[in-house]
């Protein structure tokens, strides 16, 4: 009975050790994936900001053209 108890404690300790190792690996795997995804989001944000600036300039140019065409139609 005593040998079985020692064996059970050793197996339990081994399983707990394996659990903590797997949790650590999973944590770093998730951290790596999040870093990768956030990096892609940052890249997309830079591209989005560039497109947004171009669109704002185009909208401003269109507004000026419409304003000028209204001024021409008043004659």
C-alpha positions as CSV (number, residue, x, y, z in Angstrom):
1,X,0.0,0.0,0.0
2,X,2.8,2.3,0.9
3,X,4.6,1.7,-2.5
4,X,1.3,2.4,-4.3
5,X,0.9,5.7,-2.5
6,X,4.5,6.8,-3.4
7,X,3.9,5.8,-7.0
8,X,0.6,7.7,-7.1
9,X,2.3,10.8,-5.7
10,X,5.0,10.6,-8.3
11,X,2.6,10.1,-11.2
12,X,0.5,13.0,-9.9
13,X,3.6,15.3,-9.6
14,X,4.6,14.3,-13.1
15,X,1.1,15.1,-14.5
16,X,1.1,18.5,-12.7
17,X,4.6,19.2,-14.1
18,X,3.4,18.3,-17.6
19,X,0.3,20.5,-17.2
20,X,2.5,23.5,-16.2
21,X,4.8,22.9,-19.1
22,X,1.9,22.8,-21.6
23,X,0.4,25.9,-20.1
24,X,3.7,27.8,-20.5
25,X,4.0,26.6,-24.1
26,X,0.4,27.6,-24.8
27,X,0.9,31.0,-23.2
28,X,4.0,31.8,-25.3
29,X,2.2,30.4,-28.4
30,X,-0.7,32.7,-27.9
31,X,1.6,35.6,-27.1
32,X,3.4,35.0,-30.4
33,X,0.2,34.8,-32.4
34,X,-1.1,38.0,-30.8
35,X,2.1,39.8,-31.6
36,X,1.9,38.5,-35.2
37,X,-1.7,39.6,-35.6
38,X,-1.2,43.0,-33.9
39,X,1.8,43.6,-36.2
40,X,-0.5,42.9,-39.2
41,X,-3.1,45.3,-37.8
42,X,-0.4,48.0,-37.4
43,X,0.6,47.4,-41.0
44,X,-3.0,47.7,-42.2
45,X,-3.5,50.8,-40.0
46,X,-0.7,52.5,-41.8
47,X,-2.1,51.6,-45.1
48,X,-5.6,52.7,-44.0
49,X,-4.3,56.1,-42.8
50,X,-2.6,56.6,-46.1
51,X,-5.7,55.8,-48.1
52,X,-7.8,58.0,-45.7
53,X,-5.5,61.0,-46.3
54,X,-5.8,60.4,-50.1
55,X,-9.5,60.2,-49.9
56,X,-9.7,63.4,-47.8
57,X,-7.6,65.2,-50.4
58,X,-9.9,64.0,-53.2
59,X,-13.0,65.0,-51.3
60,X,-11.5,68.5,-50.7
61,X,-10.6,68.8,-54.4
62,X,-14.1,67.7,-55.4
63,X,-15.6,70.3,-53.0
64,X,-13.5,73.1,-54.6
65,X,-14.5,72.0,-58.1
66,X,-18.2,71.9,-57.2
67,X,-17.9,75.4,-55.5
68,X,-16.1,76.8,-58.6
69,X,-18.7,75.3,-61.0
70,X,-21.5,76.9,-59.0
71,X,-19.7,80.2,-59.2
72,X,-19.4,79.8,-63.0
73,X,-23.1,79.0,-63.4
74,X,-24.2,82.2,-61.7
75,X,-23.3,84.3,-64.7
